[in-house]
Amino acid sequence: MNTILIAIIVANVLFSYKGFNDLAFFRKYQFHVGSIRAGEQIRMLSSGFLHADMSHLLFNMLTLYFFAPVVTAYLGDFSLILIYFGSLIFGSLLTLFFHKDNYNYCAVGASGAVTGVLYSAILLQPDMMIGIFFVIPIPAYLFGILYLLYSIYGMRAKNDNIGHTAHFGGAIGGYLITLVREPQLLVEHTGMVVLLAIPIAVLFAMEKMGKL
């Protein structure tokens, strides 16, 4: 396994484990709109290394484990770091944008960063197959589109505790950073680049129309 990937997973495990056993630590570093707007911007980064429980941590780290190697194979270690942390910040920024007036809004998890890596891998290798629940095969590009459309539904419905906004922001980060690092994708896979941008365009169109 890649050293950078190991370091990211270990950081998530150690930080999350500390949070599981220290409520004051958890609350100090979780994403909390009121605290961030009061000047504690570190939470926009630190919250990405905390998790709600062991299953939350395990799911995110497994997803990262499977898709980070695709990114490093195409773009290298530095791009993996850039996409991971860039997507984490994109996810936090989009979450803050949509929830800026809800001072009590809280969130934790590496989902934004991991979704960015996932979306980058899909953009780089759209013809790979993804096993939903590790069983049902589906083309990666179709999974990416459906996943973001589901995230829009979750943002509208607000009927669960999943950070759909962070997922979406992370996907945008992974998409944009990958295109900056590998601009020839715009020429070599123009149709796929446009197709994967559709859910992003839908999100901002709905936001502008006040549908979210």
C-alpha positions as CSV (number, residue, x, y, z in Angstrom):
1,M,0.0,0.0,0.0
2,N,1.2,3.5,-0.8
3,T,2.9,5.4,2.1
4,I,0.8,8.5,1.6
5,L,-2.4,6.5,1.7
6,I,-1.2,4.7,4.9
7,A,-0.4,8.0,6.5
8,I,-3.9,9.4,5.7
9,I,-5.7,6.3,7.0
10,V,-3.5,6.2,10.2
11,A,-4.2,9.9,10.8
12,N,-8.0,9.3,10.5
13,V,-7.9,6.3,12.8
14,L,-5.9,8.0,15.5
15,F,-7.8,11.3,15.4
16,S,-11.2,9.5,15.3
17,Y,-10.2,7.1,18.1
18,K,-9.3,10.1,20.3
19,G,-12.7,11.6,19.5
20,F,-14.5,8.4,20.4
21,N,-13.0,8.5,23.8
22,D,-12.8,12.2,24.5
23,L,-16.0,14.2,24.1
24,A,-14.4,17.5,24.8
25,F,-11.8,16.8,22.0
26,F,-14.6,15.7,19.7
27,R,-16.6,18.9,20.3
28,K,-13.5,21.1,20.0
29,Y,-12.7,19.9,16.5
30,Q,-16.0,18.9,14.9
31,F,-17.5,21.1,12.1
32,H,-19.7,23.6,13.9
33,V,-21.1,26.6,12.0
34,G,-21.3,28.9,15.0
35,S,-17.7,28.3,16.0
36,I,-16.4,28.5,12.5
37,R,-18.1,31.8,12.0
38,A,-16.7,33.0,15.3
39,G,-13.2,32.4,13.9
40,E,-12.4,28.7,14.5
41,Q,-11.6,27.9,10.9
42,I,-9.4,25.0,11.9
43,R,-12.6,23.0,12.3
44,M,-13.1,23.0,8.5
45,L,-10.0,20.8,8.3
46,S,-10.0,18.9,11.6
47,S,-13.6,17.8,11.3
48,G,-12.6,15.7,8.3
49,F,-10.5,13.5,10.6
50,L,-13.2,12.8,13.1
51,H,-15.9,10.2,12.7
52,A,-19.3,9.5,14.4
53,D,-18.5,5.9,15.1
54,M,-16.4,2.9,14.0
55,S,-18.7,1.9,11.1
56,H,-18.5,5.5,9.7
57,L,-14.7,5.4,9.9
58,L,-14.5,1.9,8.4
59,F,-16.7,2.8,5.4
60,N,-14.8,5.9,4.6
61,M,-11.4,4.3,4.9
62,L,-12.4,1.3,2.8
63,T,-13.6,3.5,0.1
64,L,-10.4,5.5,0.2
65,Y,-8.4,2.3,0.2
66,F,-10.0,1.0,-3.0
67,F,-10.0,4.3,-5.0
68,A,-6.9,6.2,-4.0
69,P,-4.6,3.8,-5.9
70,V,-6.3,4.7,-9.1
71,V,-5.5,8.4,-8.5
72,T,-1.9,7.7,-7.6
73,A,-1.5,5.4,-10.6
74,Y,-2.5,8.2,-13.0
75,L,-1.4,11.3,-11.2
76,G,1.1,10.4,-8.5
77,D,1.3,10.9,-4.8
78,F,1.3,14.7,-4.7
79,S,-1.9,14.8,-6.6
80,L,-3.5,12.4,-4.2
81,I,-2.6,14.7,-1.3
82,L,-3.9,17.7,-3.2
83,I,-7.1,16.0,-4.2
84,Y,-7.7,14.6,-0.7
85,F,-7.2,17.8,1.2
86,G,-8.6,20.1,-1.5
87,S,-11.8,18.0,-1.6
88,L,-12.0,18.1,2.2
89,I,-11.9,21.9,2.1
90,F,-14.3,22.1,-0.9
91,G,-16.7,20.0,1.1
92,S,-16.4,22.2,4.2
93,L,-16.8,25.4,2.2
94,L,-20.0,24.1,0.4
95,T,-21.4,22.9,3.7
96,L,-20.7,26.3,5.3
97,F,-22.3,28.0,2.3
98,F,-25.5,26.0,2.6
99,H,-25.7,26.1,6.4
100,K,-24.2,29.4,7.2
101,D,-27.4,30.7,8.9
102,N,-27.8,27.5,11.0
103,Y,-25.3,28.2,13.8
104,N,-26.0,24.9,15.5
105,Y,-25.2,22.8,12.4
106,C,-22.6,20.1,13.2
107,A,-20.8,17.5,11.1
108,V,-17.8,15.1,11.1
109,G,-16.2,12.7,8.7
110,A,-13.8,12.3,5.9
111,S,-16.6,11.8,3.4
112,G,-16.0,15.0,1.5
113,A,-12.3,14.2,1.0
114,V,-13.0,10.5,0.2
115,T,-15.8,11.4,-2.3
116,G,-13.3,13.8,-4.0
117,V,-10.9,10.9,-4.4
118,L,-13.7,8.7,-5.6
119,Y,-14.9,11.2,-8.2
120,S,-11.3,11.8,-9.4
121,A,-10.8,8.1,-9.9
122,I,-14.1,7.9,-11.9
123,L,-13.0,10.8,-14.0
124,L,-9.6,9.2,-14.7
125,Q,-11.0,5.7,-15.3
126,P,-14.7,6.0,-16.1
127,D,-15.0,2.6,-17.7
128,M,-14.1,0.7,-14.5
129,M,-16.8,-1.2,-12.7
130,I,-17.9,-0.5,-9.1
131,G,-19.5,-3.1,-7.0
132,I,-22.4,-1.6,-5.0
133,F,-22.4,-3.4,-1.6
134,F,-19.4,-5.2,-3.2
135,V,-21.8,-7.3,-5.2
136,I,-23.9,-5.4,-7.8
137,P,-21.6,-4.2,-10.7
138,I,-22.2,-0.8,-12.2
139,P,-20.1,1.4,-14.5
140,A,-18.1,4.0,-12.5
141,Y,-19.4,7.0,-14.4
142,L,-23.0,6.0,-13.8
143,F,-22.4,5.4,-10.2
144,G,-20.8,8.9,-9.9
145,I,-23.8,10.6,-11.5
146,L,-26.4,8.7,-9.5
147,Y,-24.5,9.3,-6.3
148,L,-24.5,13.0,-6.7
149,L,-28.1,13.1,-7.8
150,Y,-28.9,11.1,-4.6
151,S,-26.9,13.7,-2.6
152,I,-29.1,16.5,-4.1
153,Y,-32.2,14.5,-3.0
154,G,-30.7,14.2,0.5
155,M,-29.9,17.9,0.7
156,R,-33.5,18.7,-0.2
157,A,-35.2,16.0,2.0
158,K,-33.1,16.7,5.1
159,N,-34.4,13.4,6.6
160,D,-31.2,11.8,7.7
161,N,-27.9,12.6,9.4
162,I,-25.7,12.2,6.4
163,G,-23.5,15.2,5.3
164,H,-24.7,15.2,1.7
165,T,-23.5,18.7,1.2
166,A,-19.9,17.7,2.2
167,H,-20.1,14.8,-0.2
168,F,-21.1,17.0,-3.0
169,G,-18.5,19.7,-2.3
170,G,-15.9,17.0,-2.1
171,A,-16.9,15.6,-5.5
172,I,-16.7,19.1,-7.0
173,G,-13.2,19.5,-5.5
174,G,-12.0,16.1,-6.9
175,Y,-13.5,16.9,-10.3
176,L,-11.9,20.3,-10.7
177,I,-8.5,19.5,-9.2
178,T,-8.3,16.4,-11.4
179,L,-9.0,18.5,-14.5
180,V,-6.4,21.1,-13.5
181,R,-3.8,18.3,-12.9
182,E,-4.8,16.4,-16.1
183,P,-6.2,18.9,-18.6
184,Q,-5.9,16.6,-21.5
185,L,-9.0,14.8,-20.1
186,L,-11.0,17.7,-21.5
187,V,-9.9,16.7,-25.0
188,E,-9.5,12.9,-24.7
189,H,-12.7,12.3,-22.7
190,T,-14.8,15.4,-23.4
191,G,-18.1,13.6,-23.3
192,M,-17.4,12.0,-20.0
193,V,-16.2,15.3,-18.5
194,V,-19.4,17.0,-19.6
195,L,-21.6,14.0,-18.4
196,L,-20.0,14.0,-14.9
197,A,-20.5,17.8,-14.7
198,I,-24.3,17.5,-15.1
199,P,-25.2,16.8,-11.4
200,I,-22.9,19.8,-10.4
201,A,-24.8,22.1,-12.8
202,V,-28.1,20.8,-11.6
203,L,-27.2,21.5,-8.0
204,F,-26.3,25.2,-8.6
205,A,-29.3,25.7,-10.9
206,M,-31.5,24.4,-8.1
207,E,-29.8,26.6,-5.5
208,K,-30.2,29.6,-7.7
209,M,-33.9,28.9,-8.2
210,G,-34.3,28.4,-4.4
211,K,-35.2,24.7,-4.7
212,L,-32.7,23.6,-2.0
